């Protein structure tokens, strides 16, 4: 599997979790076009390695985030000091490239 396919799958998983529409594990695996065993491995990696607070909610029959937030995957441009002042109202914050980040909204 290519990196692009892997990241797209994670983005789809994140969207389904935020909408609380994953369904039970078997259904989610089908939606992501992976085996149920691979789904459990992926969820374990996201929980353990990236500290994603993913839980299964029996009531809504969906995986959910126990903390409001989302995964962000992509590239962040390093802004010049002037660009940072314009975008952040004068505060200086160094931007960096990140692959995965779970942040509160």
Backbone as JSON Lines, residues from 0, in Angstrom:
{"i":0,"aa":"X","n":[0.85,-1.18,0.0],"ca":[0.0,0.0,0.0],"c":[0.89,1.24,0.0]}
{"i":1,"aa":"X","n":[0.53,2.22,-0.81],"ca":[1.34,3.44,-0.87],"c":[1.02,4.35,0.31]}
{"i":2,"aa":"X","n":[1.93,5.26,0.56],"ca":[1.75,6.22,1.65],"c":[0.49,7.04,1.42]}
{"i":3,"aa":"X","n":[0.26,7.43,0.18],"ca":[-0.91,8.23,-0.16],"c":[-2.2,7.48,0.18]}
{"i":4,"aa":"X","n":[-2.27,6.2,-0.16],"ca":[-3.45,5.39,0.15],"c":[-3.64,5.28,1.66]}
{"i":5,"aa":"X","n":[-2.54,5.08,2.38],"ca":[-2.6,4.95,3.84],"c":[-3.13,6.24,4.48]}
{"i":6,"aa":"X","n":[-2.61,7.38,4.04],"ca":[-3.04,8.66,4.6],"c":[-4.49,8.95,4.23]}
{"i":7,"aa":"X","n":[-4.9,8.62,3.01],"ca":[-6.3,8.81,2.62],"c":[-7.23,7.96,3.48]}
{"i":8,"aa":"X","n":[-6.81,6.74,3.77],"ca":[-7.61,5.86,4.62],"c":[-7.75,6.45,6.02]}
{"i":9,"aa":"X","n":[-6.68,6.99,6.56],"ca":[-6.73,7.62,7.89],"c":[-7.64,8.84,7.86]}
{"i":10,"aa":"X","n":[-7.58,9.64,6.8],"ca":[-8.46,10.8,6.69],"c":[-9.93,10.37,6.63]}
{"i":11,"aa":"X","n":[-10.23,9.31,5.88],"ca":[-11.6,8.8,5.81],"c":[-12.06,8.3,7.17]}
{"i":12,"aa":"X","n":[-11.18,7.58,7.86],"ca":[-11.49,7.08,9.2],"c":[-11.79,8.24,10.14]}
{"i":13,"aa":"X","n":[-10.96,9.28,10.11],"ca":[-11.17,10.45,10.96],"c":[-12.52,11.1,10.67]}
{"i":14,"aa":"X","n":[-12.87,11.25,9.4],"ca":[-14.15,11.86,9.04],"c":[-15.32,11.03,9.56]}
{"i":15,"aa":"X","n":[-15.24,9.72,9.4],"ca":[-16.3,8.84,9.89],"c":[-16.43,8.9,11.41]}
{"i":16,"aa":"X","n":[-15.3,8.95,12.1],"ca":[-15.32,9.02,13.57],"c":[-15.94,10.34,14.02]}
{"i":17,"aa":"X","n":[-15.54,11.45,13.39],"ca":[-16.1,12.75,13.79],"c":[-17.6,12.83,13.54]}
{"i":18,"aa":"X","n":[-18.09,12.16,12.48],"ca":[-19.53,12.14,12.19],"c":[-20.26,11.07,13.0]}
{"i":19,"aa":"X","n":[-19.51,10.28,13.75],"ca":[-20.07,9.16,14.53],"c":[-20.85,8.23,13.63]}
{"i":20,"aa":"X","n":[-20.24,7.91,12.48],"ca":[-20.94,7.05,11.52],"c":[-20.05,5.91,11.02]}
{"i":21,"aa":"X","n":[-19.22,5.4,11.91],"ca":[-18.35,4.29,11.5],"c":[-19.11,2.99,11.42]}
{"i":22,"aa":"X","n":[-20.12,2.83,12.26],"ca":[-20.79,1.55,12.39],"c":[-19.92,0.62,13.21]}
{"i":23,"aa":"X","n":[-20.35,-0.63,13.39],"ca":[-19.54,-1.6,14.13],"c":[-18.26,-1.94,13.35]}
{"i":24,"aa":"X","n":[-17.29,-2.58,14.0],"ca":[-16.0,-2.86,13.36],"c":[-16.09,-3.52,11.99]}
{"i":25,"aa":"X","n":[-16.94,-4.51,11.84],"ca":[-17.05,-5.21,10.56],"c":[-17.48,-4.26,9.44]}
{"i":26,"aa":"X","n":[-18.44,-3.4,9.75],"ca":[-18.94,-2.43,8.77],"c":[-17.87,-1.38,8.46]}
{"i":27,"aa":"X","n":[-17.17,-0.92,9.48],"ca":[-16.11,0.08,9.28],"c":[-15.0,-0.49,8.41]}
{"i":28,"aa":"X","n":[-14.61,-1.72,8.66],"ca":[-13.58,-2.36,7.84],"c":[-14.02,-2.41,6.38]}
{"i":29,"aa":"X","n":[-15.28,-2.71,6.14],"ca":[-15.81,-2.74,4.78],"c":[-15.77,-1.35,4.16]}
{"i":30,"aa":"X","n":[-16.14,-0.31,4.92],"ca":[-16.13,1.06,4.42],"c":[-14.72,1.51,4.04]}
{"i":31,"aa":"X","n":[-13.73,1.03,4.8],"ca":[-12.34,1.42,4.53],"c":[-11.65,0.46,3.56]}
{"i":32,"aa":"X","n":[-12.35,-0.58,3.16],"ca":[-11.82,-1.59,2.24],"c":[-10.58,-2.28,2.8]}
{"i":33,"aa":"X","n":[-10.69,-2.68,4.07],"ca":[-9.61,-3.42,4.74],"c":[-10.24,-4.56,5.53]}
{"i":34,"aa":"X","n":[-9.41,-5.47,6.01],"ca":[-9.92,-6.56,6.83],"c":[-10.19,-6.04,8.25]}
{"i":35,"aa":"X","n":[-11.05,-6.75,8.95],"ca":[-11.35,-6.37,10.33],"c":[-10.1,-6.45,11.19]}
{"i":36,"aa":"X","n":[-9.26,-7.42,10.94],"ca":[-8.01,-7.57,11.69],"c":[-7.09,-6.37,11.46]}
{"i":37,"aa":"X","n":[-7.01,-5.9,10.2],"ca":[-6.17,-4.75,9.89],"c":[-6.75,-3.49,10.53]}
{"i":38,"aa":"X","n":[-8.08,-3.41,10.61],"ca":[-8.73,-2.27,11.26],"c":[-8.3,-2.17,12.72]}
{"i":39,"aa":"X","n":[-8.33,-3.3,13.43],"ca":[-7.93,-3.29,14.84],"c":[-6.46,-2.87,14.99]}
{"i":40,"aa":"X","n":[-5.64,-3.31,14.08],"ca":[-4.22,-2.92,14.11],"c":[-4.08,-1.41,13.9]}
{"i":41,"aa":"X","n":[-4.81,-0.87,12.91],"ca":[-4.77,0.56,12.62],"c":[-5.26,1.38,13.81]}
{"i":42,"aa":"X","n":[-6.38,0.98,14.4],"ca":[-6.92,1.69,15.56],"c":[-5.94,1.65,16.73]}
{"i":43,"aa":"X","n":[-5.3,0.5,16.93],"ca":[-4.3,0.38,18.0],"c":[-3.12,1.31,17.79]}
{"i":44,"aa":"X","n":[-2.66,1.4,16.55],"ca":[-1.54,2.3,16.25],"c":[-1.93,3.76,16.5]}
{"i":45,"aa":"X","n":[-3.12,4.13,16.07],"ca":[-3.56,5.51,16.28],"c":[-3.7,5.83,17.76]}
{"i":46,"aa":"X","n":[-4.2,4.89,18.53],"ca":[-4.35,5.1,19.98],"c":[-3.0,5.15,20.68]}
{"i":47,"aa":"X","n":[-2.14,4.19,20.41],"ca":[-0.88,4.06,21.14],"c":[0.21,5.01,20.67]}
{"i":48,"aa":"X","n":[0.38,5.11,19.36],"ca":[1.49,5.89,18.84],"c":[1.16,7.37,18.67]}
{"i":49,"aa":"X","n":[-0.11,7.69,18.42],"ca":[-0.49,9.08,18.19],"c":[-1.4,9.64,19.26]}
{"i":50,"aa":"X","n":[-1.67,8.83,20.29],"ca":[-2.52,9.24,21.41],"c":[-3.9,9.73,20.99]}
{"i":51,"aa":"X","n":[-4.46,9.15,19.96],"ca":[-5.81,9.5,19.53],"c":[-6.81,8.87,20.5]}
{"i":52,"aa":"X","n":[-7.69,9.67,21.09],"ca":[-8.64,9.14,22.08],"c":[-9.85,8.49,21.41]}
{"i":53,"aa":"X","n":[-9.62,7.39,20.72],"ca":[-10.68,6.69,19.98],"c":[-11.3,5.62,20.87]}
{"i":54,"aa":"X","n":[-12.63,5.66,20.98],"ca":[-13.37,4.67,21.77],"c":[-14.56,4.19,20.96]}
{"i":55,"aa":"X","n":[-15.06,3.01,21.3],"ca":[-16.27,2.52,20.66],"c":[-17.45,2.83,21.57]}
{"i":56,"aa":"X","n":[-18.46,3.5,21.04],"ca":[-19.66,3.85,21.79],"c":[-20.77,2.86,21.41]}
{"i":57,"aa":"X","n":[-21.12,2.0,22.35],"ca":[-22.14,0.96,22.11],"c":[-23.5,1.58,21.79]}
{"i":58,"aa":"X","n":[-23.8,2.73,22.41],"ca":[-25.12,3.35,22.24],"c":[-25.33,3.82,20.8]}
{"i":59,"aa":"X","n":[-24.32,4.5,20.22],"ca":[-24.46,5.0,18.84],"c":[-23.9,4.02,17.82]}
{"i":60,"aa":"X","n":[-23.33,2.92,18.31],"ca":[-22.73,1.89,17.45],"c":[-21.71,2.5,16.48]}
{"i":61,"aa":"X","n":[-20.78,3.24,17.06],"ca":[-19.76,3.9,16.25],"c":[-18.53,4.18,17.11]}
{"i":62,"aa":"X","n":[-17.38,4.23,16.43],"ca":[-16.19,4.73,17.1],"c":[-16.33,6.23,17.21]}
{"i":63,"aa":"X","n":[-15.88,6.78,18.33],"ca":[-15.97,8.21,18.58],"c":[-14.67,8.68,19.22]}
{"i":64,"aa":"X","n":[-14.45,10.0,19.2],"ca":[-13.35,10.59,19.95],"c":[-13.88,10.94,21.33]}
{"i":65,"aa":"X","n":[-13.16,10.54,22.37],"ca":[-13.59,10.87,23.73],"c":[-13.28,12.32,24.06]}
{"i":66,"aa":"X","n":[-12.47,12.97,23.25],"ca":[-12.15,14.38,23.38],"c":[-12.46,15.01,22.03]}
{"i":67,"aa":"X","n":[-13.12,16.16,22.03],"ca":[-13.47,16.8,20.77],"c":[-12.2,17.22,20.04]}
{"i":68,"aa":"X","n":[-12.08,16.83,18.78],"ca":[-10.9,17.17,18.0],"c":[-10.91,16.46,16.67]}
{"i":69,"aa":"X","n":[-9.8,16.55,15.96],"ca":[-9.66,15.88,14.68],"c":[-8.19,15.66,14.39]}
{"i":70,"aa":"X","n":[-7.92,14.73,13.47],"ca":[-6.55,14.49,13.02],"c":[-6.25,15.44,11.89]}
{"i":71,"aa":"X","n":[-5.03,15.94,11.88],"ca":[-4.59,16.82,10.81],"c":[-3.4,16.17,10.14]}
{"i":72,"aa":"X","n":[-3.49,15.97,8.83],"ca":[-2.41,15.35,8.08],"c":[-2.07,16.27,6.94]}
{"i":73,"aa":"X","n":[-0.83,16.66,6.84],"ca":[-0.46,17.52,5.72],"c":[0.82,18.28,5.95]}
{"i":74,"aa":"X","n":[0.99,19.31,5.16],"ca":[2.19,20.12,5.18],"c":[1.82,21.52,5.63]}
{"i":75,"aa":"X","n":[2.63,22.07,6.53],"ca":[2.43,23.41,7.01],"c":[3.59,24.27,6.55]}
{"i":76,"aa":"X","n":[3.31,25.34,5.87],"ca":[4.34,26.23,5.36],"c":[4.96,27.03,6.5]}
{"i":77,"aa":"X","n":[6.3,27.17,6.48],"ca":[6.97,28.04,7.43],"c":[6.76,29.47,6.97]}
{"i":78,"aa":"X","n":[6.12,30.26,7.79],"ca":[5.82,31.65,7.44],"c":[6.96,32.57,7.86]}
{"i":79,"aa":"X","n":[7.12,33.66,7.13],"ca":[8.1,34.67,7.52],"c":[7.55,35.39,8.76]}
{"i":80,"aa":"X","n":[8.39,36.15,9.45],"ca":[7.94,36.89,10.63],"c":[6.81,37.84,10.28]}
{"i":81,"aa":"X","n":[6.92,38.48,9.13],"ca":[5.88,39.43,8.7],"c":[4.56,38.7,8.41]}
{"i":82,"aa":"X","n":[4.63,37.55,7.74],"ca":[3.42,36.78,7.45],"c":[2.78,36.3,8.76]}
{"i":83,"aa":"X","n":[3.6,35.93,9.75],"ca":[3.06,35.49,11.04],"c":[2.37,36.63,11.76]}
{"i":84,"aa":"X","n":[2.98,37.83,11.71],"ca":[2.36,38.98,12.36],"c":[0.99,39.27,11.74]}
{"i":85,"aa":"X","n":[0.91,39.18,10.43],"ca":[-0.35,39.47,9.73],"c":[-1.41,38.41,10.04]}
{"i":86,"aa":"X","n":[-1.01,37.16,10.11],"ca":[-1.98,36.08,10.32],"c":[-2.33,35.89,11.78]}
{"i":87,"aa":"X","n":[-1.41,36.17,12.66],"ca":[-1.63,35.87,14.08],"c":[-1.76,37.12,14.93]}
{"i":88,"aa":"X","n":[-2.04,38.26,14.32],"ca":[-2.29,39.47,15.09],"c":[-1.1,39.96,15.87]}
{"i":89,"aa":"X","n":[0.1,39.78,15.36],"ca":[1.28,40.31,16.02],"c":[2.05,39.31,16.84]}
{"i":90,"aa":"X","n":[1.48,38.18,17.16],"ca":[2.22,37.21,17.96],"c":[3.15,36.41,17.06]}
{"i":91,"aa":"X","n":[4.25,35.95,17.59],"ca":[5.24,35.2,16.82],"c":[5.19,33.76,17.24]}
{"i":92,"aa":"X","n":[4.88,32.89,16.3],"ca":[4.85,31.47,16.6],"c":[5.48,30.74,15.43]}
{"i":93,"aa":"X","n":[6.43,29.88,15.73],"ca":[7.11,29.13,14.67],"c":[6.23,27.99,14.2]}
{"i":94,"aa":"X","n":[5.98,27.95,12.9],"ca":[5.2,26.86,12.3],"c":[6.14,25.75,11.9]}
{"i":95,"aa":"X","n":[5.63,24.54,11.88],"ca":[6.47,23.41,11.49],"c":[5.66,22.43,10.66]}
{"i":96,"aa":"X","n":[6.36,21.51,10.03],"ca":[5.71,20.47,9.24],"c":[5.28,19.36,10.19]}
{"i":97,"aa":"X","n":[4.08,18.86,10.03],"ca":[3.63,17.77,10.87],"c":[2.93,16.73,10.01]}
{"i":98,"aa":"X","n":[3.05,15.5,10.39],"ca":[2.35,14.43,9.69],"c":[1.0,14.16,10.37]}
{"i":99,"aa":"X","n":[1.03,13.91,11.68],"ca":[-0.19,13.63,12.42],"c":[-0.24,14.54,13.64]}
{"i":100,"aa":"X","n":[-1.41,15.05,13.92],"ca":[-1.59,15.88,15.1],"c":[-3.03,15.74,15.53]}
{"i":101,"aa":"X","n":[-3.26,15.48,16.78],"ca":[-4.61,15.46,17.31],"c":[-4.75,16.7,18.15]}
{"i":102,"aa":"X","n":[-5.7,17.56,17.81],"ca":[-5.84,18.81,18.54],"c":[-7.26,19.02,18.99]}
{"i":103,"aa":"X","n":[-7.44,19.68,20.12],"ca":[-8.76,20.05,20.6],"c":[-9.29,21.17,19.74]}
{"i":104,"aa":"X","n":[-10.58,21.18,19.54],"ca":[-11.2,22.26,18.77],"c":[-11.76,23.3,19.69]}
